[in-house]
């Protein structure tokens, strides 16, 4: 999947004026007026990780942070441009998911380093296979990210390096707990068939050993916003009418007539539907969000 979150054209007026007013962007390592490190993350998933490590020593702007927002589209603003231009560190998902981050950085004079989480993950091997860019559901990747964020924050604020390392260690322990939970589930549910409307929870399913049998033509069309081929829709619906799968993972942040039809088929057949999201629900941090996802999948598998 490529260009999931598209940067729409900037409104010529306000955004340009704000950028013009930023005569010199602070270089990476300059502190903000209150002494905190300024971090801009493409979504609040990564913003939460940074906040857990940096605490009061960071000021985080998460561009996509509304759980009711469709994360498949994005429109820039003067406020967003200003935050990027003043950032000390940028974090993007990469893999074509949030190309607007590159657009925003290129439109500013920022000298901030960028963490590209897909590149950090090492999961994209290239080739012809369709790559699942939702690496924020990969706990080993998040462990790598925690270590990288801690290192980068320490370089920007050496005096608080021990705090960053201690917080990173505590967060890593929690992430390892998530990995342990999925490993336990794999002992019981390895090889069981499941389906999803989009490959959002793909890495979570992989960790549990679940076998996604959704027709690729269906999930790819949904993710791309294209029309679903009738044969692919029919094959997907059969997964529920024949009760081939144990659960349906449904992306709560996007919907279409086809996904609603599939969800109804699952409900009618008594197949559990597990809602998943691409950004954090309000009031949750990364670990609590993912723990809730694991618990929901476990409950569905046990029905």
N, C-alpha and C positions, 0 to 999 in steps of 0.2 A: 504494500500500500504506500502510495506516495502523496505528499502534499495534503495531508489530512486536515490541518488547520491552516487555512489560507489567509494571508495578509491582504486585506482589501486596500484599495488605494487610499492614501492619506488625504484627508480634507486639506486643501491647499492653504487655508488661512491659518487657523490657530496652531496646528502642529508646526508649520514652518516658522511662525513667529517665535514659538517657544524655543525651537532649535537655534534660531538666529540669535536669541538672547543669551544662549549658553556659549559665551565667547571661548572659554577653555573648559573642556570637560576634565574633572578630576582624574588623575591617573590612578591605576590600580594601586591600592595601598594608602591613598589619602583617606582620612577619616571624615565622616559627616560632621555637621555642626554639633551634634550631641556625642560625638566620639564613637559612634557605632559603625560597623562595617555594613555598607549598603549592598544588598543582594537582590537581584531580580530573577525570579524563576518563572518559567512559562506557565506552570500550574501550581495550585496550592499543595499538590502531592509533594513536589520537591521543596516548596516553601516550608512545609511542615518539617521535613528532614533537617533543613538548615536551622530552623528555630529550635529544634530539639538539641542541636549541637551548640549553637551560638548563644542561645538564651538572650539575656539583656544586652549582649555585646554585638548583636546584629539587628539591622533594620531590613525586613524582608518585604518585598513587593511581589505578590503572586498575580500574574496577569489574568489567568483564568481561575476564579475562586468561587463561582456561584454554582451550587449543585443543581440548580434548575436550568442552567445555561447549556445549550447545545454546544459541546466542545468541538464540533466539526467546522465551526466557522468563527472568525475573529475579525473585529474591526479595530484598527488602531485609533489612538486618541493622543491629544497633546500631552496629557498626563502620563500616559504610558511611555511616550517618546522621551519625556523629561526624566523619568525614573531610569530608563536604560542609559541615557547620556550621563547620568551621575553615578552609575553603578560601579562598585569595586569588584563584583563577581556576577557573572551571568550563568544560569543553568537552563539548558534546553534538553528536551527529550531526544531530539534527533530522529533519524530514520524517516524523514519526510513528514513527521507528525506535527511539528510546530515550526515550520519554515518561517513563520512571521518573526521569530526571534532573530534570525539572520537579517531579515529585512529591516527590523528596528535597529539592530546594531550598525548595519551599513549606513543607515540614514542619520546616525549620530556620530559624534567624535569620540565615543567611548574607547578607552584603552584597556577595559576590563577583560580578564581571561574568561573563557567560556568553557563550562563542563558540558560535554555532549554525552548523555547517559547511554545512548545506544552504542557509541564507540567504546565507552568505558566497559560496557557489559561483555563485549566480545561475542555476543550471540549472533550477530549478523555475519554469516559466513559467505555472503554473496551467492552467486550462481543463479539458477533459474527459479528456485523455490521462493514462494511468496513469504516475505519476512514479517513476523508479527512485531510491530513496533511498540506494543504496550508493555514495555520492559518494567514498568513500575509495579507489575504483578509478579516480578521475578525477585524473590528475596535474596538470592546470592548477589544479584546485581545491586540491590539496595545496600548490602554489606559493603560492596566495593565503593558505592557512592558515599557512604558515611565516612569511610577512611579518606577518600579524596577531599571531601568537604572539610574535614578536620584539618588536613594538611594545608589546604588553601587558606582557611581562616587563620591558622597559626602563622602562616607567612605574612598575612596582612596585619596581624596583631600578636606579635611575639609574646607580649606581656601576659596574655590570657591563654597561651597555648596549652597549659596544663588543664584549664577548665574545659577547653574544647576537646582535649583527648579523653578526659574523664567522662564527659557527656557522650562522646562518640562510643566509648567502651560500653556504657550503660545501654545505649540504643542498640548497639550490635548484639548484646546479650538478648534483648527483646526480639530482634529479628531472628536470631538463632532459635528462639522459642517458637516463632511462626514456622520455621523450617522443620522443627521437631514435630509440630502438630501435623503438618502435611505428610511427613514421613510415617507417622503413626496411622494416618488414614489410608495411606498406600498399602499398608499391610493387609487391610480388609477389603479395599475397593479397587485395587489394581486391575485394570482392564475393563472396568465397567463403562458402558457406553453413555455418552452425554451429548448435548447439543447446545449451541449458542446462536444468538442473532448476529453477533459480531465477535471477533476473537479477543475481546477485551480481557477475559480471565484465562486466556490460553496457557500462560506460564503457571498459573495456580493449578489448572487441570493437569498439566504435565507433572507437577510436583506430587500430585496425589496418584498419578498413574492412570488418570481417566482417559478414555478413548473418545475424542470428538469425532462424531460421524456426520456432522452437518455437511450437506453438499457444498463444496467450495464455491460453486457458482452462485449459491444463495448468499452466503455470508460476505463474499467479495462484492456483490452487487449492492448489498445493504451498506457496507462500509464506504463504498465509492459514491453512494447516492444515486445509483443507476437503477433502471428497471430490472426486476428479477425475472429471469427467463421462466416461462410457465412450467416447464418440465422440472426446473430446480425447486420451484415453490411446491409443486406437487410431491416431489420426493421428500422435501422437508416436512410437509404436513403428515406424510405417511409414518415418519418417525414417532409421531404421537398417537395417531389412530391405531397403529400396530403396537404401541407401547415398547418400541425398540430401545428407548433411552430412559435413563433414571431421572434426568432433570433437564430443564431448559434454563440457561443463563441468559437473562434479558437485559440489554443495555437500557437503563432507566432514563438516560439523558437524550436518547434519540428514539424516534418512532416513525413508522410509515404504515400504510395500509397492510403491507405484507408482514411486517413484524407483529402488528396487532392480530393479524389472522393466525399467525403461528402461535402467538401467546394464547389465543382463544382455543386453538386446537389442543394445546397442552393442558389448559384448565379443564376442557371438556373431557379429556382422557384421564384426568386425575394425575397427570405428571407434574411434579412440583416445579414451580417457576422461582428462580433465584434472581433477584434484581442486582445488577452490578453497575458501577459508575466509573467514570474516568477522572473525577475530581473528588476531593474529600467532602463528605456530608458535613453540615454545620455542627460544630461542637466536638469533632473527632480529630485525632492526630493520625499519622500514618499507621501506627501499630494498632490502635483501636479499630480503625477502618478495616484493616486487613484481617484482624482477628474476627471481626463480625462477618466478613466474607467467608472465612474458613468455617465458622460455626454454622452459617446458613447453608453452605454446601454439605457439611456433615449431616445436618438435620434432614436435608432433602434426600441424601443417599440412604439414610436409615429408614425412610418411609417405605 
